[in-house]
Amino acid sequence: MSRTFRRHGILFVVSAPSGAGKTTLLASLRQTPDFTYSVSCTTRAPRPGEVDGEDYHFINREEFERRRENGQFLEHAKVHGQLYGTPLGSVSASLSAGVDVLIDIDTAGAALIRASRDPVVIEALCDIFIMPPSLEELRKRLLKRGTETDDQVEIRLRNAAEEQQAWHDYRYTIISTSTEEDLLKFRSIMRAERYLSKRLRLEND
């Protein structure tokens, strides 16, 4: 009888202020088969080009509230009058099967995940904060992409200054430099987490 090491899945929770490089980093990570990407549910209508089941699971408010009452969300929030939530069932199933899950979420959502009472989630959690090198550099990045007005940029900067206060709540903090460097840093964390003894179990085949 042979014995084989098998690994529990890891829940990679990633947060960052707008413009810190998170979206580009996650887009690069999603191009590889290293993870399953958690697709959130929302009550808002799809935007042009969005695909149901890929960008979001688009559901009505009644269905969302039914799932919330049944404890089917890992976390949920109300944003600009619309409801958003991370499905717990698919996340737990992937983790139990040894599949790593990637979640893109704000600091409030990350705090809710840390407070989860689901033992599978807590054992699997690895949260990472992407920190811009400075607010001035963040301002330059926001202005460069040209998608917000000057007033919107200032609002994002104020929000970023507040969100950055939560960095010490995360297991890891990546100081963003370039997409290539951020990706290398993230993969270093990923490899280290996958070799943790607590994530392995020895099974008989």
Steps between C-alpha positions, in 0.01 A plus 500: 500500500646836397463823693450834328505859620191696405441866564201699614408794278615851591266798507699789357318822595645808328419864583641832387404864458378597153798557272746295706541239225270228629283471188800458269661249739185290524451509123850351462429234763172402335684409180652196673322190638638552852169609649128500466375857506203559729217666309279719718123536488346843449158656465617768257435472129780377270710768337579486127734208431452330837418129493280330757702236686833650398495859624218455753204279570217746432199424721199697620472647849248241619733214408798678655318554828383137502859379464619744764239382750605141433863582578615436144742795482854506634463877520258756363467875476282779366680731257329796332161349576582160348578175682818297449597168653758221473338153469614283790413162350725517195789642704478227767465224239812616314705530819393155622601356163849651529435776247628850577248785482575862413270774632527869412332697779514827693629534856151481653427174316837358604418579864172310467683198358744504793200495733355190329411206722551252219804288605588420138515871417703599805752219449541591133519879532802688365428872470722739305493879483640685198646829623585786265853635565351839593182703459683726257590203282140382526386843384728473195361155415140618529565807286688293242213261440271797439173334597403737784448872538729700729233491772463122464876459526501696825219283638691184409813637667308574820351151493845352434649681798228349718526149351877494546450510876383137478824364353616358835189280517627298202745212514704648216550848356644552153643846433402551137777595258428360154263234369790260441645551850159478666434172319834356614430602860154348491627173356767486772225524761295243312787249493581549868137450604472184293796345683367567850485173693158585645352499150614142428338175595644152454263250344517132410431420134 
